[in-house]
């Protein structure tokens, strides 16, 4: 079964923007400031993360235009390294990546909604599950309704953040002197460690590749969507973090607990700004959940189509032609994580896996070029081989540094990933049995 090509470049770019800009930018900057308590190093970390994300996006653009199918990394690892490696990235996406991020974002959404509806604070899990279910319902009902909701939310998100940044610099009471106030030393190892939450906050720059099978004229529109979406996010993140430092010294930023955006808004625009930014946060989180609801299930759909996931996930809705079972599966598992409270732990344990698999996917670019030199390549990765090699090398350095610096959660993450091996074996046995029986 194949998905219909009904998305344009700006639809796919909106998926990237919505997928990336979510809860991470609300909570990650203090962690980065604590790891690199020097303003210029702090900004350099975010710019380096943005440059790496863009380099990765351009490498993915080549991979996706050669194989414009649903699934993202799953497709590229399958082609380069085999079905088990591909399954493990899809397994991690289902168990923790998309599902965990969806659950965590939905809980943060319930927290912000509690400002306006106190009952939401009393029953946050109910609110989170209701939001997850609503997004699943929208995206099951067709690419058209999902595209409209996603595009509107992405446009509102970008507009609100750009206005906030502009008003902050124009009307705020900050100081450029904060850029010269250091709060401690910074080392290469701490800078690499700081790149882990930064790259996690940039997670989603590759979101358009998950829906590659549904993008019209993928040879042109996939690279355009990846470039537009990623560049937009990098610009917003760079300006937001510059605004944070304009408002408060880096030592104060490192000490922030909770949403840094709320603290900045309060200092810039007064106590009423908290409610305004609460609305912005609600829109931003809803957009992220919408994007993850369209992207993640395409991975499970691709896996099921290859007989390494539950077979019903490969079915398309008879009326709406969407991977409805895959969408519902992610929504159900995300809801379980909401109720169990396991989303944050899974994200903490497997955060490095996002970096790891993106690095492996770019290594796949080298493998596939060497193995299939005569393949038509509508788009070629920028700066090949140097830029993709730098991207992959940096990703692996970040992973090694993360595991050595914080071995307990990283070790747990490795175990979660490896737990997929026996699961894969069961699916593979079933697939062989079906082949032998002629099913």
Buried (B, 14 or more C-beta within 10 A) or exposed (E): EEBEBBBBBBBBBBBBBBBBBBBBBBBBBBBBBBBBBBBBBBBBBBBBBBBBBBBBBBBBBBBBBBBBBBBBBBBBBBBBBEBBBBBBBBBBBBBBBBBBBBBBBBBBBBBBBBBEEEEBBEEBBBBBBBBBBBBBBBBBBBBEBBBEBBBBBBBBBBEBBBEBBEBBBEEBEBBEEBBEBBBBEBEEEBBBBBBBBBBBBBBBBBBBBBBBBBBBEBBBBBBBBBBBBBBBBBBBBBBBBBBBBBBBBBBBBBBBEEBBBBBBBBBBBEEEBBBEBBBBBBBBBBBBBBBBBBBBBBBBBBBBBBBBBBBEBBBBBEEBBBBBBBBBBBBBBBBBBBEEEBBEBBBBBBBBBBBBBBBBBBBBBBBBBEEEEEEEBBBBBBBBEEBBBBBBEBBBBBBBBBBEEBEEBBEBBBEBBEEBEEBBEEBBEBBEEEEEEEE
